[in-house]
Amino acid sequence: MDWLFLAEISLAGIGAGALYALTGVAFVLIYKATRVVNLAIGEILMLGAYAFLGFAAGLGLPAWAALPLALVCGGLLGAVVERALIRPMLGESAISVFMVTVGLGSILVGVVELAWGADPLRLPEFVPNSPIFLGEAYVAPKVAYGFVAAAVVIAAFLIAFRFSRGGVALRATASDQGAAYSVGIDVPRVFSLAWIAACATAAGAGVLVGSIGGVSPTMGVFGLSVLVVVIVGGLDSLLGALVGGILIGLIEALAGTFLGGEYKLLATFGLLIVILMIRPYGLFGTHEIERL
């Protein structure tokens, strides 16, 4: 076996897994705060990439200015969606809220196709392209820088979630909304902040994904792999999103290389079925016990 080739494939898989994990963190933030399964996370990611394209290519702004503006667009979208669509649906059946996110995803695809068309496009080059080697193993620069950016953001979320006041409020709200209200936590504000942070994060992930493979209205398919990631790791676990993302990224890279690209989804969804059979709440998800 060519161990150098295997190492390069594995590093590429870990790099892709980091982007899965970053988007998975956005998914988990929303679910943890509001118990909403946001199936539009892939389309929000897509919109972030197109927002960056609009600012960088359309308005000619440099990447250092276009990226924060794309994040702001994602955050604003999150605030509007939470206030106008999700908050009025709280208390309704889970399937009703779920279908709202499905409809939201379709609307976002339509908006992008009206504004930019359906053809794939390339983002302006903003990532350094100097070759990167770990030992003798080559790592694509965009994958390497994407991994570093995702790792920094995920680490910041883990630290903030553990030590900041906002993180404590989010954990309290996730555990028991009634108790959170009783100790003075503004639960609706927590909901809104969770959506803003999650959608801004997804928009940033979209820029990273788009820098590697270009952008198109079908980028939302990325969300299917992210859904597998968070189910495998645990819908309410940030650590689970990290571990699940790296695991799925590795499996997709190895399956696509040694079995063929058509086996990537088969491998990931096969793992999903096995995990659900063994641990229905995911590797790190909370096992909820209900009184009968």
LOVEXVEX-212766 format. One record per residue (C-alpha): x, y, z; chain. Coordinates in steps of 0.05 Angstrom, whole numbers. Example, Ala and Ser with C-alpha at 12.3 -4.5 7.8 and 13.67 -1.06 7.14 Angstrom:
# residues 2
@u = 246	v = -90	w = 156	unit = A;
@u = 273	v = -21	w = 143	unit = A;
# end
This chain:
# residues 292
@u = 0	v = 0	w = 0	unit = A;
@u = 24	v = 70	w = -16	unit = A;
@u = 22	v = 101	w = 54	unit = A;
@u = 39	v = 171	w = 28	unit = A;
@u = -21	v = 168	w = -19	unit = A;
@u = -65	v = 143	w = 39	unit = A;
@u = -40	v = 200	w = 83	unit = A;
@u = -56	v = 252	w = 30	unit = A;
@u = -126	v = 224	w = 20	unit = A;
@u = -137	v = 223	w = 95	unit = A;
@u = -114	v = 295	w = 103	unit = A;
@u = -161	v = 317	w = 47	unit = A;
@u = -217	v = 280	w = 82	unit = A;
@u = -201	v = 313	w = 149	unit = A;
@u = -201	v = 381	w = 114	unit = A;
@u = -269	v = 368	w = 84	unit = A;
@u = -293	v = 341	w = 151	unit = A;
@u = -274	v = 406	w = 185	unit = A;
@u = -322	v = 443	w = 139	unit = A;
@u = -376	v = 392	w = 154	unit = A;
@u = -362	v = 403	w = 228	unit = A;
@u = -365	v = 479	w = 221	unit = A;
@u = -433	v = 475	w = 187	unit = A;
@u = -454	v = 422	w = 237	unit = A;
@u = -440	v = 471	w = 294	unit = A;
@u = -489	v = 519	w = 261	unit = A;
@u = -541	v = 464	w = 258	unit = A;
@u = -529	v = 444	w = 331	unit = A;
@u = -534	v = 516	w = 356	unit = A;
@u = -604	v = 523	w = 328	unit = A;
@u = -627	v = 455	w = 350	unit = A;
@u = -598	v = 463	w = 420	unit = A;
@u = -632	v = 530	w = 432	unit = A;
@u = -699	v = 521	w = 398	unit = A;
@u = -706	v = 446	w = 383	unit = A;
@u = -715	v = 463	w = 310	unit = A;
@u = -685	v = 416	w = 257	unit = A;
@u = -663	v = 468	w = 206	unit = A;
@u = -661	v = 431	w = 140	unit = A;
@u = -646	v = 497	w = 104	unit = A;
@u = -576	v = 500	w = 133	unit = A;
@u = -545	v = 480	w = 66	unit = A;
@u = -583	v = 535	w = 29	unit = A;
@u = -561	v = 586	w = 81	unit = A;
@u = -490	v = 563	w = 69	unit = A;
@u = -502	v = 572	w = -6	unit = A;
@u = -530	v = 642	w = 4	unit = A;
@u = -468	v = 662	w = 44	unit = A;
@u = -423	v = 641	w = -14	unit = A;
@u = -465	v = 680	w = -64	unit = A;
@u = -466	v = 741	w = -18	unit = A;
@u = -390	v = 739	w = -17	unit = A;
@u = -390	v = 733	w = -93	unit = A;
@u = -435	v = 793	w = -98	unit = A;
@u = -392	v = 836	w = -54	unit = A;
@u = -325	v = 813	w = -81	unit = A;
@u = -340	v = 805	w = -155	unit = A;
@u = -402	v = 847	w = -163	unit = A;
@u = -380	v = 908	w = -122	unit = A;
@u = -305	v = 896	w = -129	unit = A;
@u = -292	v = 896	w = -54	unit = A;
@u = -229	v = 862	w = -28	unit = A;
@u = -238	v = 794	w = 6	unit = A;
@u = -223	v = 823	w = 75	unit = A;
@u = -284	v = 869	w = 68	unit = A;
@u = -330	v = 821	w = 29	unit = A;
@u = -323	v = 764	w = 80	unit = A;
@u = -349	v = 803	w = 141	unit = A;
@u = -406	v = 831	w = 98	unit = A;
@u = -425	v = 760	w = 77	unit = A;
@u = -426	v = 740	w = 151	unit = A;
@u = -470	v = 799	w = 167	unit = A;
@u = -518	v = 778	w = 111	unit = A;
@u = -521	v = 709	w = 141	unit = A;
@u = -534	v = 737	w = 211	unit = A;
@u = -588	v = 783	w = 186	unit = A;
@u = -622	v = 726	w = 150	unit = A;
@u = -620	v = 686	w = 214	unit = A;
@u = -652	v = 743	w = 253	unit = A;
@u = -707	v = 753	w = 202	unit = A;
@u = -723	v = 678	w = 196	unit = A;
@u = -724	v = 668	w = 271	unit = A;
@u = -769	v = 728	w = 284	unit = A;
@u = -816	v = 722	w = 224	unit = A;
@u = -821	v = 647	w = 213	unit = A;
@u = -795	v = 606	w = 271	unit = A;
@u = -819	v = 644	w = 333	unit = A;
@u = -893	v = 644	w = 311	unit = A;
@u = -887	v = 569	w = 300	unit = A;
@u = -860	v = 552	w = 369	unit = A;
@u = -907	v = 505	w = 404	unit = A;
@u = -931	v = 476	w = 339	unit = A;
@u = -915	v = 404	w = 319	unit = A;
@u = -843	v = 389	w = 302	unit = A;
@u = -861	v = 367	w = 232	unit = A;
@u = -894	v = 435	w = 218	unit = A;
@u = -832	v = 474	w = 238	unit = A;
@u = -789	v = 424	w = 199	unit = A;
@u = -830	v = 436	w = 137	unit = A;
@u = -822	v = 511	w = 145	unit = A;
@u = -746	v = 502	w = 140	unit = A;
@u = -756	v = 458	w = 78	unit = A;
@u = -797	v = 513	w = 46	unit = A;
@u = -745	v = 565	w = 67	unit = A;
@u = -691	v = 525	w = 31	unit = A;
@u = -731	v = 523	w = -33	unit = A;
@u = -744	v = 598	w = -30	unit = A;
@u = -669	v = 613	w = -20	unit = A;
@u = -652	v = 570	w = -81	unit = A;
@u = -703	v = 608	w = -122	unit = A;
@u = -676	v = 676	w = -99	unit = A;
@u = -605	v = 656	w = -118	unit = A;
@u = -626	v = 630	w = -186	unit = A;
@u = -663	v = 695	w = -200	unit = A;
@u = -605	v = 738	w = -179	unit = A;
@u = -545	v = 699	w = -206	unit = A;
@u = -574	v = 646	w = -252	unit = A;
@u = -568	v = 570	w = -247	unit = A;
@u = -498	v = 562	w = -277	unit = A;
@u = -439	v = 545	w = -231	unit = A;
@u = -393	v = 604	w = -217	unit = A;
@u = -323	v = 613	w = -187	unit = A;
@u = -308	v = 657	w = -127	unit = A;
@u = -252	v = 707	w = -134	unit = A;
@u = -186	v = 677	w = -112	unit = A;
@u = -169	v = 700	w = -42	unit = A;
@u = -135	v = 639	w = -10	unit = A;
@u = -59	v = 634	w = -17	unit = A;
@u = -40	v = 580	w = -66	unit = A;
@u = 31	v = 563	w = -43	unit = A;
@u = 40	v = 487	w = -36	unit = A;
@u = 33	v = 460	w = 35	unit = A;
@u = 67	v = 396	w = 59	unit = A;
@u = 60	v = 358	w = 124	unit = A;
@u = 122	v = 317	w = 123	unit = A;
@u = 122	v = 289	w = 52	unit = A;
@u = 45	v = 291	w = 46	unit = A;
@u = 17	v = 346	w = 1	unit = A;
@u = -45	v = 384	w = 25	unit = A;
@u = -84	v = 428	w = -22	unit = A;
@u = -76	v = 500	w = 3	unit = A;
@u = -151	v = 515	w = 2	unit = A;
@u = -166	v = 452	w = 41	unit = A;
@u = -111	v = 468	w = 92	unit = A;
@u = -132	v = 540	w = 103	unit = A;
@u = -205	v = 519	w = 106	unit = A;
@u = -188	v = 469	w = 160	unit = A;
@u = -150	v = 521	w = 201	unit = A;
@u = -207	v = 572	w = 195	unit = A;
@u = -259	v = 519	w = 214	unit = A;
@u = -217	v = 495	w = 273	unit = A;
@u = -208	v = 566	w = 300	unit = A;
@u = -283	v = 581	w = 295	unit = A;
@u = -303	v = 515	w = 327	unit = A;
@u = -253	v = 524	w = 384	unit = A;
@u = -281	v = 594	w = 396	unit = A;
@u = -352	v = 566	w = 399	unit = A;
@u = -332	v = 511	w = 447	unit = A;
@u = -297	v = 560	w = 493	unit = A;
@u = -353	v = 611	w = 489	unit = A;
@u = -406	v = 558	w = 501	unit = A;
@u = -369	v = 534	w = 563	unit = A;
@u = -348	v = 600	w = 595	unit = A;
@u = -386	v = 660	w = 568	unit = A;
@u = -452	v = 686	w = 596	unit = A;
@u = -485	v = 675	w = 529	unit = A;
@u = -462	v = 603	w = 529	unit = A;
@u = -488	v = 592	w = 599	unit = A;
@u = -555	v = 623	w = 579	unit = A;
@u = -558	v = 578	w = 518	unit = A;
@u = -543	v = 516	w = 559	unit = A;
@u = -595	v = 535	w = 610	unit = A;
@u = -647	v = 548	w = 557	unit = A;
@u = -631	v = 482	w = 523	unit = A;
@u = -638	v = 444	w = 589	unit = A;
@u = -703	v = 476	w = 614	unit = A;
@u = -736	v = 537	w = 584	unit = A;
@u = -782	v = 546	w = 644	unit = A;
@u = -724	v = 546	w = 693	unit = A;
@u = -686	v = 593	w = 647	unit = A;
@u = -745	v = 642	w = 649	unit = A;
@u = -748	v = 636	w = 725	unit = A;
@u = -676	v = 659	w = 735	unit = A;
@u = -684	v = 719	w = 690	unit = A;
@u = -657	v = 693	w = 624	unit = A;
@u = -688	v = 727	w = 563	unit = A;
@u = -705	v = 662	w = 526	unit = A;
@u = -732	v = 695	w = 461	unit = A;
@u = -667	v = 735	w = 458	unit = A;
@u = -627	v = 670	w = 465	unit = A;
@u = -668	v = 641	w = 408	unit = A;
@u = -652	v = 701	w = 364	unit = A;
@u = -578	v = 702	w = 381	unit = A;
@u = -573	v = 627	w = 367	unit = A;
@u = -603	v = 636	w = 298	unit = A;
@u = -559	v = 697	w = 283	unit = A;
@u = -495	v = 662	w = 304	unit = A;
@u = -513	v = 597	w = 269	unit = A;
@u = -532	v = 630	w = 203	unit = A;
@u = -470	v = 674	w = 203	unit = A;
@u = -428	v = 612	w = 216	unit = A;
@u = -462	v = 575	w = 159	unit = A;
@u = -450	v = 635	w = 113	unit = A;
@u = -376	v = 634	w = 130	unit = A;
@u = -374	v = 559	w = 117	unit = A;
@u = -406	v = 572	w = 49	unit = A;
@u = -349	v = 620	w = 31	unit = A;
@u = -298	v = 567	w = 49	unit = A;
@u = -335	v = 512	w = 12	unit = A;
@u = -345	v = 557	w = -49	unit = A;
@u = -271	v = 576	w = -50	unit = A;
@u = -254	v = 502	w = -60	unit = A;
@u = -308	v = 478	w = -109	unit = A;
@u = -342	v = 540	w = -135	unit = A;
@u = -414	v = 561	w = -122	unit = A;
@u = -480	v = 539	w = -152	unit = A;
@u = -553	v = 536	w = -130	unit = A;
@u = -543	v = 461	w = -117	unit = A;
@u = -494	v = 475	w = -60	unit = A;
@u = -550	v = 460	w = -12	unit = A;
@u = -537	v = 386	w = -23	unit = A;
@u = -478	v = 398	w = 24	unit = A;
@u = -530	v = 402	w = 79	unit = A;
@u = -548	v = 328	w = 70	unit = A;
@u = -479	v = 308	w = 92	unit = A;
@u = -482	v = 357	w = 149	unit = A;
@u = -548	v = 326	w = 171	unit = A;
@u = -513	v = 259	w = 173	unit = A;
@u = -456	v = 291	w = 213	unit = A;
@u = -501	v = 319	w = 267	unit = A;
@u = -543	v = 257	w = 273	unit = A;
@u = -481	v = 214	w = 280	unit = A;
@u = -449	v = 262	w = 330	unit = A;
@u = -513	v = 280	w = 367	unit = A;
@u = -563	v = 335	w = 349	unit = A;
@u = -548	v = 375	w = 412	unit = A;
@u = -473	v = 365	w = 418	unit = A;
@u = -421	v = 414	w = 392	unit = A;
@u = -367	v = 362	w = 406	unit = A;
@u = -408	v = 311	w = 368	unit = A;
@u = -411	v = 358	w = 308	unit = A;
@u = -335	v = 362	w = 309	unit = A;
@u = -323	v = 287	w = 316	unit = A;
@u = -379	v = 270	w = 267	unit = A;
@u = -353	v = 319	w = 215	unit = A;
@u = -282	v = 291	w = 216	unit = A;
@u = -308	v = 220	w = 215	unit = A;
@u = -355	v = 231	w = 156	unit = A;
@u = -302	v = 271	w = 118	unit = A;
@u = -252	v = 213	w = 126	unit = A;
@u = -303	v = 160	w = 106	unit = A;
@u = -325	v = 199	w = 44	unit = A;
@u = -253	v = 211	w = 22	unit = A;
@u = -232	v = 138	w = 31	unit = A;
@u = -295	v = 110	w = 0	unit = A;
@u = -292	v = 157	w = -59	unit = A;
@u = -219	v = 141	w = -72	unit = A;
@u = -218	v = 66	w = -63	unit = A;
@u = -290	v = 47	w = -81	unit = A;
@u = -311	v = 102	w = -128	unit = A;
@u = -348	v = 168	w = -121	unit = A;
@u = -416	v = 133	w = -126	unit = A;
@u = -402	v = 97	w = -60	unit = A;
@u = -391	v = 160	w = -18	unit = A;
@u = -464	v = 169	w = 1	unit = A;
@u = -473	v = 94	w = 9	unit = A;
@u = -416	v = 93	w = 59	unit = A;
@u = -439	v = 153	w = 99	unit = A;
@u = -512	v = 133	w = 103	unit = A;
@u = -491	v = 62	w = 119	unit = A;
@u = -452	v = 89	w = 179	unit = A;
@u = -513	v = 131	w = 198	unit = A;
@u = -557	v = 69	w = 200	unit = A;
@u = -507	v = 31	w = 243	unit = A;
@u = -499	v = 89	w = 292	unit = A;
@u = -574	v = 98	w = 299	unit = A;
@u = -583	v = 24	w = 312	unit = A;
@u = -530	v = 25	w = 367	unit = A;
@u = -538	v = 96	w = 395	unit = A;
@u = -604	v = 128	w = 372	unit = A;
@u = -584	v = 195	w = 403	unit = A;
@u = -516	v = 197	w = 367	unit = A;
@u = -446	v = 188	w = 394	unit = A;
@u = -449	v = 248	w = 441	unit = A;
@u = -523	v = 266	w = 441	unit = A;
@u = -565	v = 273	w = 504	unit = A;
@u = -606	v = 211	w = 520	unit = A;
@u = -673	v = 241	w = 540	unit = A;
@u = -713	v = 201	w = 590	unit = A;
@u = -788	v = 214	w = 590	unit = A;
@u = -837	v = 197	w = 645	unit = A;
@u = -892	v = 151	w = 621	unit = A;
# end
